[in-house]
Amino acid sequence: MGRSPAAGRPKKISARRRVVPLEQIPATRMRWVFALLCFGLVGLMGRMAWLQMFQASELEARARSVQTQRTQPLGTRRPIIDRTGRLIALDEERYRLWLHPRYFNLPGDDPALIRPSVDVADRLAPLLSLSSAEILKRIGNRPSGIKLLDGLDPETAAAVRGAGISGVDLESYPHRVYPQGDLFANVVGFLNQERVPQAGLEQSRHDDLQRHEQARSLRRGADGTPLPDNLDAGVFFGDDLRLQLTLDARLQALAAKALASQVKQWKAKKGVAIVMDVTNGELLALASAPTYDPNRYWDFSASRFREWSVQDLYEPGSTFKPINLALALQEGAIKADGQVHDNGTLTIGGWPINNHDRQANGVIDYATVLQVSSNVGMVQAMRRLPADRYWDLLSRLRLDARPDTDLPGAVAGQLKSKEQFTRQAIEPATASFGQGFSLTPLKLVQLHALLANGGRLVSPHITRGLRTGDALAPAGTRQGQQLLRPEVTRTVLAWMESVVEKGSGKGARTPGYRIGGKTGTAQKALNGVYVPGALICSFVATLPIDDPRYVVLVVVDEPQGGNAYGSTVALPVAKSIIDGLLVIEKIPPSTAQSQNLSLQG
């Protein structure tokens, strides 16, 4: 009996699922599903509440960071200029050149192509001060972040940028430049490689020289492009303020050249030249030798970074004699037409005191005392002033106080205690010819300005403050505490004029001009002990005597040679400065001198 075809086939099982009607689903299961959906909804609402109530500020900040770009200050500094507007210090834009070999690509290449380093090196070499081989050596096997060069100028950076090489980045930064080189280094100072001020005005006026830049926030578009929304025009511009000095670059250059030449000729340790306007205390020149180039400060000894004319003390010697005579005249201890007896030597408290040439000058007036620089004559004059009163007057001159000045690092002088000064007779005796106490060259200039301006103690300074754009500040006004009577100072200036006309200051004579002066050749003291053979030679001048306006001081430390005196070492430098000062400041000839020249003609 045969089998039907369907009999041997397996039964086909249907893949269709059985649909359970809603009314047949158990109520318990429905409740669980509903509860689960409600729980999820409550969770979402709780999460939304948590984000809104507790994380809103954090999420907003994160959104702002994505949507905005914050620019940081560059740390630029304001320029420094001299009294006429010449640039002394300024910030210039410099660039660092970075290489990223993994992204090297030349203009016109397929963006997906990575060029070998040698191709990029060959393109960069003609634009830089490096050979292709040196560039490849610096790249090595590093894939990115290679600092190839530092300090590129804007012109070179523009050439590199114009090459259009992918994987070559330029990073700009401000770089401090001193266009006058070493001319103002002793005053201005410098910034190190990290732009940290190390000396001079750069350090003492750091806050004034820093531009007060602010970080700014910019909105960014979807592609990251900064958008100038909500920004006023000019918000990225700091200011155009400049720090103006009282110094004159022309006179500074003249003084520096004359001083450096004399220091070299006499193989001296160091020297300083100062020119002050006695009416307001402004310094027109403050030159030191030796000095350094602040653009390459690393090539010089750190000992040159300090301005010794305001930081080092010395005994002024004979250049202080006019100050002493003014004090005695002010107190009535001596008279303008008085005289003293100079026998060449005397003994005070068991100590011998001699003239520098050990010669007796007989009975002489005070003009002659200064002309021959008589030590004995000074002792005879100042011993008429009680020692305690003498000390009070020296203290009133603020010898032992720091000068009121904007010069960085200025220090106070040293004066013996009143007890020591009055109990030991040798102390007022040596002080009469400028020894036994110490001060800075800056302080001595201030005291001679006191004689020149009619008795006012002005504050020496080198800055006129911050000025906008090309505007220049005018000269300062008359100031200072009145310490001496004008008639006293006029008498002493006449005595100082006789030193130039008849005495050791003859080398400073200038036809047509009345100039007063005083030479000084003092022993050098170190830790209270005089160094054998070590001298400090100086010369101070006041001009013009008929209408005093300027004081010029030159001090040279430890000149070598048997003929080293104030008249041979310091005076020639002062003469060069005086000649330049007369021209630069357009000082007219003195009236009396002009009349004499006319009669002689």
C-alpha positions in Angstrom: 0.0 0.0 0.0 1.6 3.2 -1.1 2.3 6.3 1.1 0.9 9.7 0.2 3.4 12.5 -0.5 2.4 14.4 2.5 2.8 11.5 4.8 6.6 11.7 4.9 6.9 15.5 5.4 7.4 16.9 8.9 4.7 19.0 10.3 5.2 22.8 9.8 5.2 24.7 13.1 3.8 28.2 12.9 6.1 31.1 13.9 3.2 33.4 14.7 3.0 34.3 18.4 -0.1 34.1 20.2 -1.5 37.6 21.1 -2.9 37.8 24.5 -5.9 40.1 24.6 -5.5 43.1 27.1 -8.4 42.0 29.2 -6.6 38.7 29.8 -3.3 40.3 31.2 -3.3 39.9 34.9 -3.9 43.1 36.9 -0.8 42.6 39.0 1.5 42.8 35.9 -0.2 46.0 34.7 0.4 47.6 38.1 4.1 46.7 37.9 4.5 48.2 34.5 2.7 51.4 35.5 4.9 51.6 38.6 8.0 51.2 36.6 7.1 53.9 34.2 6.2 56.3 37.0 9.4 55.6 38.8 11.4 56.4 35.6 9.4 59.6 35.2 10.0 60.6 38.8 13.7 59.9 38.3 13.9 62.1 35.3 12.1 64.9 37.1 14.4 64.6 40.1 17.4 64.7 37.8 16.1 67.8 36.1 15.5 69.4 39.5 19.0 68.4 40.7 20.6 69.9 37.6 18.5 73.1 37.8 18.9 73.7 41.6 22.3 72.4 42.4 24.5 72.2 39.3 23.2 75.1 37.3 26.2 77.3 37.9 28.8 74.6 37.2 27.0 73.6 33.9 26.8 77.3 32.9 30.5 77.8 33.5 31.3 74.7 31.4 29.1 76.0 28.6 30.7 79.4 28.8 34.2 77.8 28.5 33.1 76.1 25.3 31.4 79.2 23.9 34.0 81.8 24.8 37.7 82.4 24.5 39.7 84.2 27.2 42.7 86.2 26.2 45.5 86.6 28.8 47.6 89.7 29.2 51.0 89.7 27.4 52.8 91.5 30.2 54.0 94.4 28.1 55.8 97.3 29.7 55.7 101.0 29.1 58.6 102.8 27.3 61.2 104.9 29.1 62.3 108.2 27.4 64.7 111.0 28.2 63.8 114.6 28.8 63.6 115.3 25.1 61.6 112.2 24.2 64.4 109.9 23.0 63.7 106.2 23.6 65.7 104.6 26.3 63.8 101.4 26.8 60.8 99.8 25.0 59.1 96.6 24.2 59.4 95.1 20.8 57.6 92.1 19.4 59.7 88.9 19.0 58.8 85.4 17.9 59.6 81.8 18.8 59.6 79.3 15.9 58.1 75.9 16.6 58.2 72.9 14.4 55.7 69.9 14.2 57.1 67.4 11.7 53.9 65.2 11.9 52.0 68.0 10.2 54.7 69.1 7.6 53.0 70.1 4.4 54.0 72.6 1.7 51.7 75.0 -0.2 49.9 73.2 -3.1 50.3 69.7 -1.5 47.5 67.3 -0.9 46.4 68.0 2.6 46.8 64.3 3.5 50.4 64.3 2.4 53.1 64.5 5.1 56.3 66.0 3.8 59.7 64.8 5.0 61.6 67.1 7.3 64.4 67.7 4.7 61.9 69.4 2.3 60.8 71.8 5.1 64.4 72.4 6.2 65.4 73.4 2.7 62.5 75.9 2.6 63.3 77.4 6.0 67.1 77.6 5.7 67.2 80.7 3.3 64.8 82.6 5.7 66.8 81.9 8.9 70.3 82.1 10.2 70.5 78.3 10.2 71.6 75.8 7.5 69.4 73.0 6.4 71.6 70.5 8.1 71.4 72.4 11.4 67.6 72.5 11.2 67.5 68.7 10.5 69.8 68.1 13.5 67.6 70.0 15.8 64.5 68.2 14.5 66.0 64.8 15.1 63.3 62.1 15.4 60.9 64.1 17.4 57.4 64.3 15.9 56.3 67.6 17.4 56.9 70.5 19.8 60.4 71.5 18.6 61.5 75.0 19.5 63.8 75.8 16.6 64.6 79.5 17.3 63.9 82.2 19.8 64.0 86.0 19.3 63.0 86.3 15.7 62.4 89.8 14.6 59.0 90.8 12.9 60.5 90.9 9.4 61.9 87.3 9.6 58.7 86.1 11.2 56.7 87.6 8.3 58.9 85.9 5.8 58.4 82.5 7.6 54.7 83.0 7.8 54.6 84.0 4.1 56.2 80.6 3.2 52.8 79.0 4.2 54.4 75.8 5.5 52.0 73.7 7.6 53.5 72.4 10.8 55.5 75.6 11.4 54.1 77.9 14.1 55.2 81.3 15.3 54.6 82.4 18.9 54.8 86.1 19.6 56.0 87.7 22.8 57.2 91.1 24.0 61.0 91.6 24.3 62.6 94.5 26.2 65.1 96.5 24.1 67.5 99.3 25.2 68.3 101.3 22.0 70.9 103.5 23.7 73.0 100.5 24.7 75.1 101.1 27.8 74.4 104.8 28.0 71.7 104.6 30.7 72.3 101.1 32.0 73.5 102.3 35.4 70.1 104.2 35.8 67.6 102.1 33.9 68.7 98.6 34.7 67.3 95.6 32.7 65.0 92.6 32.6 66.3 89.1 32.7 65.2 86.3 30.2 62.0 85.7 32.3 61.2 89.5 32.1 61.9 89.9 35.8 63.4 93.3 36.6 66.9 93.0 38.1 68.2 96.5 38.6 67.7 100.3 38.2 64.4 101.9 37.4 63.1 98.7 35.8 63.1 97.3 39.3 62.3 100.3 41.5 59.5 101.5 39.1 58.2 98.1 38.2 54.5 98.8 39.0 54.6 102.1 37.0 56.3 100.4 34.0 53.8 97.5 33.8 50.9 98.1 31.5 47.7 97.3 33.4 46.3 94.9 30.9 43.2 92.8 31.6 42.1 89.4 30.5 39.2 89.6 28.0 36.5 87.1 27.1 35.4 86.7 23.5 32.4 84.7 22.2 33.2 82.0 19.8 31.2 80.8 16.8 30.4 77.2 16.1 33.6 76.8 14.2 35.6 78.3 17.0 36.1 81.7 15.4 36.2 84.6 17.9 33.3 87.0 17.6 33.6 90.6 18.7 30.2 90.6 20.4 29.7 93.0 23.4 33.2 94.4 23.1 33.9 98.1 22.8 36.4 99.4 20.2 39.9 99.5 21.6 39.5 97.2 24.5 42.7 95.3 23.7 44.8 98.5 23.6 46.6 99.0 26.9 47.8 102.6 27.0 50.4 104.9 25.5 51.9 106.1 28.7 55.7 106.6 28.8 58.0 107.1 31.8 59.9 110.4 31.2 63.3 111.0 32.8 65.0 114.2 33.6 68.2 113.0 31.9 69.4 114.3 28.6 70.8 111.7 26.2 73.1 114.2 24.6 74.7 115.4 27.8 74.7 111.8 29.1 76.7 110.6 26.1 79.2 113.5 26.4 79.7 112.8 30.1 80.0 109.1 29.7 82.6 109.4 26.9 84.8 111.9 28.8 84.6 109.9 32.0 85.3 106.5 30.4 88.4 108.0 28.7 89.8 109.4 31.9 89.1 106.3 33.9 90.9 104.2 31.3 93.8 106.7 31.1 94.4 106.7 34.8 93.7 103.0 35.2 91.1 104.0 37.9 88.7 101.6 39.6 85.6 103.5 38.7 84.2 107.0 38.2 81.0 109.0 38.1 79.8 112.2 36.6 76.6 114.0 37.7 74.9 117.2 36.5 72.1 118.7 38.5 69.7 121.5 38.0 70.0 123.3 41.3 66.6 125.0 41.1 64.5 121.8 41.2 66.9 118.9 41.8 66.6 117.4 38.3 69.6 115.4 37.1 70.6 116.1 33.5 73.3 113.5 33.5 74.4 110.6 35.7 77.2 108.6 34.0 79.3 105.8 35.5 82.3 103.9 34.4 82.7 101.1 33.8 79.2 100.2 32.7 77.5 97.4 30.8 75.1 96.8 27.9 71.6 95.8 29.3 70.8 94.1 25.9 73.6 91.6 26.7 73.8 91.8 30.5 74.9 88.2 30.7 78.3 89.2 29.3 79.2 91.4 32.3 80.0 91.0 35.9 77.1 91.5 38.3 79.2 94.1 40.2 78.4 96.5 37.3 74.7 96.4 37.8 74.7 98.8 40.8 74.9 102.5 40.6 77.7 103.3 43.0 77.2 107.1 43.1 74.1 106.5 45.2 75.1 103.3 47.0 78.8 103.7 47.9 80.1 106.0 50.6 83.3 107.9 50.5 85.0 110.8 52.4 84.5 113.9 50.2 87.7 115.7 51.3 88.3 119.2 50.1 85.1 119.3 48.0 83.3 119.6 51.4 85.3 122.7 52.5 82.9 125.2 50.9 80.0 123.6 52.8 81.8 123.9 56.1 82.6 127.6 55.5 79.0 128.3 54.7 77.9 126.7 58.0 80.5 128.8 60.0 79.4 131.9 58.1 75.8 131.2 58.8 76.4 130.9 62.5 78.6 134.0 62.7 81.6 132.0 63.7 83.6 133.6 60.9 83.1 136.8 58.9 83.1 137.2 55.1 86.2 139.5 55.4 87.9 137.4 58.1 91.3 135.8 58.1 93.1 132.8 59.6 96.8 132.0 60.2 98.1 129.0 58.4 101.6 127.9 59.6 101.4 124.6 57.6 100.9 122.2 60.5 99.3 121.9 63.9 98.5 119.3 66.5 94.9 118.5 67.7 94.4 116.1 70.6 97.9 114.6 70.0 97.3 114.1 66.2 99.3 116.1 63.7 97.4 117.9 60.9 99.3 119.1 57.8 98.5 120.8 54.5 98.7 118.5 51.5 101.9 120.2 50.4 103.1 120.7 54.0 103.6 124.4 53.2 102.7 127.4 55.4 100.6 130.1 53.8 100.7 132.7 56.6 97.7 134.9 57.2 95.1 134.3 54.5 91.5 135.1 53.9 88.9 132.4 53.3 88.9 132.7 49.5 92.6 131.8 49.6 91.9 129.0 52.0 89.9 127.4 49.2 92.3 128.4 46.5 95.3 126.6 48.1 93.0 124.0 49.8 94.5 124.7 53.2 93.7 122.0 55.8 95.2 124.0 58.6 93.2 127.1 57.6 90.0 125.1 57.7 90.7 123.7 61.1 91.4 127.3 62.4 88.2 128.5 60.9 85.9 125.7 62.1 87.3 125.5 65.6 85.6 128.9 66.2 82.3 127.0 65.9 81.4 125.0 69.1 81.7 121.3 68.4 78.2 120.5 69.6 76.7 123.2 67.3 78.9 122.0 64.5 77.5 118.5 64.8 74.0 119.8 64.9 74.5 121.7 61.7 76.0 118.6 59.9 73.0 116.6 61.2 70.6 119.2 59.9 72.1 118.7 56.5 70.9 115.1 56.8 74.3 113.6 56.3 73.3 110.5 58.1 69.9 110.1 56.4 68.9 108.6 53.2 68.4 111.3 50.5 64.9 112.0 49.4 65.3 110.7 45.9 63.7 108.4 43.3 67.1 106.9 42.4 67.0 103.2 43.3 69.3 102.0 46.1 70.2 105.3 47.6 71.8 105.0 51.0 72.4 107.3 54.0 75.8 108.7 54.9 77.7 108.0 58.1 78.3 110.6 60.8 79.9 110.0 64.2 77.7 110.1 67.2 77.3 113.5 68.8 79.1 112.3 72.0 82.1 111.0 70.0 82.2 114.1 67.9 82.2 116.5 70.8 84.4 114.5 73.2 87.3 113.9 70.8 88.8 117.2 69.5 90.2 115.4 66.4 86.7 114.6 65.1 85.6 118.2 64.3 89.1 119.0 63.2 89.2 116.3 60.5 85.5 117.0 59.6 86.6 120.6 58.7 88.5 119.3 55.7 86.0 116.6 54.7 87.3 113.5 56.5 86.0 111.4 59.4 82.5 111.1 57.9 81.2 109.7 54.6 78.5 110.3 52.1 77.6 109.4 48.5 78.5 111.5 45.4 74.7 112.1 45.0 74.6 113.7 48.5 77.5 115.9 47.8 75.8 117.2 44.6 72.7 118.0 46.7 74.8 120.0 49.2 76.5 122.0 46.5 73.2 122.7 45.0 72.3 124.1 48.4 75.0 126.7 48.0 74.1 127.4 44.4 70.3 128.0 44.8 70.4 130.3 47.7 70.3 127.9 50.6 67.5 125.4 49.7 67.9 121.7 50.1 66.3 120.3 46.9 65.6 116.6 46.4 67.7 115.0 43.6 65.6 113.0 41.1 65.7 111.5 37.6 62.0 111.0 36.7 59.3 113.4 35.7 56.5 110.8 35.8 54.2 109.1 33.2 53.1 111.0 30.2 50.7 110.2 27.4 51.8 109.7 23.8 54.2 112.3 22.5 53.5 114.8 25.3 56.5 115.8 27.4 56.4 117.0 31.0 57.8 120.5 31.7 60.7 121.0 34.1 59.9 120.9 37.8 59.3 124.0 39.9 61.5 125.5 42.6 61.3 123.6 45.9 63.3 122.7 49.0 63.8 123.6 52.7 65.6 126.8 53.3 68.7 126.0 55.4 71.1 128.8 54.6 70.7 132.6 54.1 71.1 133.6 50.4 73.8 136.2 51.3 75.8 133.4 52.9 75.7 131.2 49.8 76.6 134.2 47.5 79.7 134.9 49.6 80.9 131.2 49.4 80.2 131.1 45.7 82.4 134.1 45.2 85.2 132.3 47.1 84.6 129.2 44.9 84.9 131.4 41.8 88.3 132.6 43.0 89.4 128.9 43.0 88.7 128.7 39.3 90.2 132.1 38.6 93.3 131.9 40.8 93.6 128.5 42.4 93.6 124.7 41.7 90.5 125.0 39.5 92.0 127.1 36.7 91.5 124.2 34.2 87.7 124.9 34.3 88.0 128.5 33.2 85.8 129.3 30.2 86.0 132.6 28.4 82.8 134.6 28.9 81.5 132.6 31.8 81.7 132.9 35.6 82.3 129.4 37.1 83.0 128.4 40.6 84.6 125.2 41.7 86.6 123.1 44.2 89.1 120.3 43.7 89.4 117.4 46.1 92.1 114.7 46.6 91.2 112.6 49.6 92.6 109.5 51.1 90.4 106.4 50.6 89.1 104.8 53.8 88.0 101.1 53.9 86.3 99.9 57.1 87.5 102.9 59.0 91.2 102.5 57.9 92.9 104.6 55.3 94.3 102.5 52.4 97.9 103.4 51.7 98.3 105.0 48.3 94.6 104.8 47.5 93.0 108.2 46.6 89.7 109.6 45.5 90.0 112.5 43.1 87.1 114.9 42.6 86.0 118.2 41.2 82.8 120.1 41.7 81.7 123.1 39.7 78.8 125.6 39.9 77.8 127.7 36.9 77.1 130.4 36.1 78.0 132.2 39.3 76.0 135.3 38.5 72.8 133.2 38.1 73.6 129.7 39.4 71.7 127.0 37.6 73.9 123.8 37.4 76.2 121.8 39.6 78.7 119.4 37.9 80.5 116.8 40.0 83.1 114.3 38.9 84.5 111.6 41.2 87.2 109.1 40.2 88.1 106.2 42.5 91.7 105.1 42.9 93.5 106.6 39.8 97.0 105.3 39.4 100.0 107.5 39.0 102.2 110.0 40.9 100.4 113.0 39.6 96.9 112.0 40.5 94.9 114.9 41.9 91.5 116.4 41.6 92.8 119.0 39.2 94.5 116.5 36.9 92.1 113.5 37.0 88.5 114.8 37.7 88.7 118.4 36.4 89.3 117.6 32.7 86.1 115.5 32.7 84.1 118.3 34.3 85.5 120.8 31.8 84.3 118.6 28.9 80.8 118.4 30.5 80.7 122.1 31.2 81.5 122.9 27.6 78.8 120.6 26.3 76.3 121.9 28.9 76.8 125.5 27.8 75.9 124.6 24.3 73.0 122.1 25.0 71.3 124.4 27.5 72.1 127.5 25.5 73.5 129.4 28.5 74.3 133.0 27.7 77.7 134.5 28.7 77.9 136.1 32.1 77.3 139.8 32.1 80.5 140.9 33.9 82.6 138.5 31.8 81.0 139.8 28.6 81.8 143.4 29.5 85.4 142.5 30.2 85.8 140.7 26.9 84.3 143.7 25.1 86.8 146.1 26.8 89.7 143.8 26.0 88.5 143.6 22.3 
